[in-house]
Amino acid sequence: MPKITFIGAGSTVFAKNLLGDILSFPELAESTISLFDIDPERLRTSEIVARKVGAAFGAHPAITATTDRRKALDGADYAISMIQVGGYKPGTVIDFEIPKKYGLRQTIADTLGIGGIMRGLRTIPVLLSMCRDMEELCPDVTFLQYVNPMAMNCWAISRASKIKTVGLCHSVQGTAEQLAHDINIPIEEINYIAAGINHMAFYLRFERNGQDLYPLLRQVIAENRVPDWNRVRYEILKRFGCFVTESSEHFSEYTPWFIKRDRPDLIEQFNVPLDEYIRRCEAQIAGWYKMRDLFESDAPIEVRRSHEYGSLIVHSLETNQRRVIYGNVPNYGLIDNLPQGCCVEVPVLVDKNGLQPTRIGTLPPQLAALMQTNINVQSLTVEAALTLKRDYIYQAAMLDPHTGAELSFDQIYSLVDELIAAHGSYLPEYH
């Protein structure tokens, strides 16, 4: 039975979902589950939850919990990361509040934009430190990387470490389910191929029994049935011809078109939820103690399979059951009109032979051009993280589509300097 290490296991709800997925497979029911977190209180709750999840399935995993990362990783076959460096406070709050002083508003700030850049700079050094531990303690491990900014993190790992890594997200399968609902077709009857970069992949095919379903998606626009919360993505479908995989609140801050300080009418027209991630974090924090009391009570725990790919990868690698998932991997011959080596999101075949990404070929040129605007920012942020050169941070921010559309050169330099100072010890020294 494999040893599966959860890094950041204090993310109790996410850990619970992945544990439920893993332990629902009889072949994995006696796995060794090693839970690691830097917060002892949250770790204790997650350990209780893990034992309840095992009991719910009649599974008998060997569960350990530790605040010693090296101990958790020692001998691991799989490592799953779900950390947030800097947490809600100070990390996320700083990433929202300081840009707001400059008139720069954000929605999620975890993938691109100035918030995504700073989150990447905080996170990449920690992930690379983990990878160095893995190279020493479990060099054959498969690293399932769930942490945003996904593309930046995975690109940096692929350049600086030899650890087998795949970045995992739920946007491809999650959006497919949403679109199935919009066109009133069961998701089980739909097949699709998506490709691109994380949070900016597009459905190149969206079909049922060989029938193209894009006309039905365009009909949603024609009949004024676009959900209020999804106006941005349907607008992108109209302008670029394909549907994007990440949510409207995310996508609105990856481009220069939807969030403008001198155009409040655009915010209203496209229903852009400014400061959305702040609200989500505050709601989660407010509900944490109530949730903890429920998890730690004598009440049985309810466990349902999620649509996350993590457990499917582990199961396929262990049993040779073939599956196709969507993963974030280095672009070596996968997408011809995106830079070689950048992080792309493509279908990946998984079986005993490992993770085998699918060659896509050439994307529609307008989609590749749109992605390139984001890849520019990712590339320079990764360069900053690996070389510690401060100029790359300024340049990443200047080339960011949203930041560059709103602020001048001098404002961007000042903003970057203020953010670096505010994040303090969460960032290395740049020169």
N, C-alpha and C positions, 0 to 999 in steps of 0.2 A: 504494500500500500504506500502511496506517495506521501511525502511531507509537503504540506502546503502552508506557506507563511503569509500572513496578512500584515502588511506594513501600513500602519495607520488604522488599526482595528478599532480605535475609539470612534470611528465613523460608524456608529452602531447599526443604524438602519441599513446602510449599504452593505456592511459586513454580514448582517442577518440575511439579506437577500442572496448574497453570493454563497453563504454557507448553506442556505436552504437548497439552492440550485445544486451545489456539489453533493450534499449528503442525500439528495433524492435519488441519486444513482446508486444502486446496490454495489456496483464495482468500486465505488469510492467511499462506501459507508464506514469503513474502518481506517480511513486516512488519518495521518497525524496532522492535526491543525495547530499551528503555532501562531498565537496572537501577539502582536507587538504594537505598543503605542507609548508615547512619551507622557501621556496623561494617565496616572494610575487609576483615577476615579472612573473615567470612561472605559478604561481597559477592564476593570472589574465588572462593569455592567455588560460589556461585550462577552466576557467569559461566561457569565450567567446565561446570556442569550444563546451563546454557542451550544451550551449543554442542553438548553431547552429545545433548540432546533434539532439536535441529534435525537433527543427523546421523541420528538414529534414524528420522526421518520423511523423510529425503532433502530436507529443507527448507533454504532458504538465507536465513534472516533476517539483517538487519543488527543485530548485538548490540553494545551499548555498556554500560559499567558506570562509575558515578561516585558519589562521596560528595557531590556538589554537587546539591542538590535542584532548584534553579532550572534548572540545565543539563538535568537529566533531564526536567523538565516543559516546557521550551521547545518549543512547536509540537506538543505531544502531542494526539492525537485521543482517546485513552482513557488514564485513570489508574486504577490498581488499588491500593488501600491495604490493607496487611496488617501494620500496625505494632503494637507493644505498648509504650506509653510507661511507662518505669520498669522494664520487663522483669520477669523472675522476681524478681531482687534488684536494687534494694530493693522495687520496687512491690508485687508479689504477696505476698511474705513479710510485709510490713507489714500489708497488708489482711487477712491471716489471723491473724497473731500478736497484734496489739494487741486486736482484738475478743475473742479467746480469753481474754484476761485478765479480761474483763468477763463471761465465761460465754456469749459469743455465738459459736456454732459455725457454720461454712459448708461448702459442698461445692465450688462452683466460683467464686463471688464475682466474676463478670465482667459481670453483666447487671443485677441488682437487689441489694437488701440493702445493707449498709454498704460491702461490697467493690465492688459495682457503682457506687454513688454516687462513691466515691473514684476508681475507674478512669475514670468519666466526667469527673470534674473534672480529672484529669491529661490526658485524651485530647482533649477538645473544643478547648482552646486550640491544640493542635498541628494538628488537622485544619483549624481555621479559618485558621491561618497558611498551610497548604497551599493552601486555597481562595483566599486573597488572591494567592498566587503564580500560581495558575491564571487568575484574573480578568485578570491582567496578561499572562501568557505564552501562555495557550491558552484563551481565554474560551469557545470552543465545545466544549471537552472534555466527554466523558461520564465521570463519576467513579463508578467501581464500588467501593463502600465495604464492606469485609469486617470492619471492626474493631468489637469489642464495647466498651462496651454499645451495641449496634446502634441501638436506638430513640432513646436519648438523643443519640448522635452525629448521627444523620440529622436529628433534630428541630432540633438546634442549627444544623446546616448550612443547613437549609431556612429558618430565621429570619434567619441572618446572612450568607448568600451567595446569589448568583444562579447558581452553577455547577450544571449538570444533574447530579443525584446520585441513585443508587439504592443502597439497602442490600441486601446479598446474604448469604444464610445457606443452609445445606444441611439445616435441620431438617425442612422440609415434605417434600421428596422422600426424605430419609433415613428419616424415621419411616414414610412410606407403604410403603417396602420392608420395614421391620421388621414392620409389621402384615400385609403380604402373606404373610410367612413364618409368622406366628402362625396365620393361618387357611388356610394351604396353598393359596393361589391365586397364580399368576404375576403379578407386578407389572404386566406388560404388558397384562393383561386388566382392570386396575382403573382406573377414573377417579374423580377426587375434586375437590372444591372446598374450599379451606381459607381462612380469613380471621381476622383479629384483629390482635394486635401481635406483634412478633418474640419468639420463645420462648414466646408464649402465644396462638398462633393455634389454631383448632380445625377439624377436618374437619366441615364442614356437610353435605357429601355424601361418601359412600364407597361406591362401587357397582361392579357388573359387569353390563354389558348391561342397565342399568336396574334391576337387582336391588339393593336395599339390603343392604349387607354388615354393618351394625351388629349384627344378630342373631348373626352368627358371632363378632364381637368379644365380645359379652356371653357367648357360649357358652364362650369361653376362661376367663372368670371362673367360670362355673357348673361347669366341669369341672376346676377347680383347675390350669389349664395356664398361669397367668400366669408369665412368666419372672421369676426372682428379682430381676434387675436392673431390672425395670420395674413393680414393685408400686405405686409412687406414681401413675403415670399411669392404670393400670387402676382404681385407687381413685377417681381424679377422673372417669373415665368413669362409674363407678357412681353417683357423687354429683351430677354435673353433666350427664350425658347425652350428652356428646360426647368425642372423644379429642383430647388436646392434642399439639401438634407437637414440643415440645422434651422432652428426655430426663428421666427420673425424677430423676436426680441434680441437674439444673438446677432442675426445677420444685419440688422439695422446699423450696427456700429462697426461693421467691416468695410463699409463703403462711405463715400462722401455725400450721399443723396438724401438721407432720411432724417438726420439729426443736425440741425443748423440753428445756432443761437438767435439769428435774425429772421428765422422762419418758423415761428410757433405753429403756423397753420399746417406745416408738414407733420409735426408731432401728432396733431389731432387727426389729420387726414389718414395717416398710416397707423394710428393708435400705438405709438411707440412708448413702451413703459419705462421711462427714465428711472434710474435708481432701483430697478427691479431686483437685482441681486441683494442689495441692502435689505429690502423688505423680506426677501426669502430667508436670509440669514437670521434676521431678527425674529421671524416667526418660528424658525427651527430652534433658536436658542430659548425662546419663551416656552416652547413645548417640550424641551428636553427633559426637565425634571418630572413632568407629568408622565412622559413616556418611560423614563427610567423607573418610576415607581410601579408602572404597569409591568414592565419587563422583569423587575425583581420580585414581584408578588408571586403568590402561589398559582396565579391564573395560567392556564396553558397558553402557549404561544401559537399564533396563526401564521402558517408559512405557505406561501404560494410561489410557484416558479416565476421568476422574472424573465425578461427578454434580454438579459445581459449575456454576452458571449463567453465570459470567463470559464464557467463550468463546462461548457460544450467543448472548449479547447482542451481542458484537462482530460475530460472523458475520452475524446477522440485520440489524443496522444497515448492514453493508457490502454485503450481497447481496440484501436484501429478502426473504429466506426467512422466512416468518411462523412465530413460535413464541410459546408462552405460558410464562412463567417466574413465579416468585414473588419479589416485590420489596418493599422497605420504602420507602414514599413518604409524603408529607404527606396527611393526610386532608381533602381538599377535595371533599366530596360523595360519598365512597366508602362510608363506614360511618356511618349516620345517628345511631346511639346511642352513638358515641364522640366525644370532643371534636374539633371542627374544628381542623385544623392539627397535631394530634398525629401521630406516626409510626405508620402501620398497615402490615400485611403482607397483600397481596392478590395475586391473579393479575394479570399484566401482559402485554399483547400487545406484541411487539417486531417491527418491520419498518422499512423506510426512513423511515417517518413518526415514528420514535422510540419511546419507552417510553410505552405507553398503559394506565394502570391500569384495572381493571375495577370498576365500581360494584357493591357487594354489597347495599346497602340496610340493613335492620335485622337485627342479630344477635339470637339468642335472649337474652332479658333477663338470665338468670343468667350467661351468658358475658360479656356487656358489663359486668355488675357486677363480676365477678371481674377482668377486664382493668382496670377503672377504678382498682382498688386499686394496680395497678402504674403506671398512667399518672400518678397523683398524684405518685409518687416521681420519675418521669421528668421531669415538668413542672417541679418545684421544683429538681431538679438542673440542668436546662437554664437555668432562671432564675438560679441561682447562678453558673453558668459565664458567662452573658452580662452580668450586672450586677455581679458580684463582691461580692454582698451575703452575708455570712456567715450571717445568719438563715435564708436559704433552705436552707442545708446542714443546719442543725439541724432545720428543719421537714421536709425530705425524709426524714431519718433517723427522725423521730418518726412519720411517716406510713407508713414502710416496714412491711409486714405482719409480717415476721419480727422485725425489730429492736424494733418497738413492743410486740410480744407478750412480749418477754423482758426489756426494760430499762425503768427509770424515766426520767422527764425528766432528772433530774440526771445519771444514768449516761450517757444519750445525749449530753448536752452535753459531758461530760468525755471520752467516747470520740471525738467529732468533733474536739474541740480537740487531743487527743493524736495523732490520725491526721494532721491538718493539719500539726502540728509535725514529725511523723516524715517526711512526704513532702517537706518543705522546698522546695527550688528546683523540684521537679516541679510545684508548684502556684503560681498567682499570689497576690498579696496580696489578702486579702478585708477588707472594712470593715463 
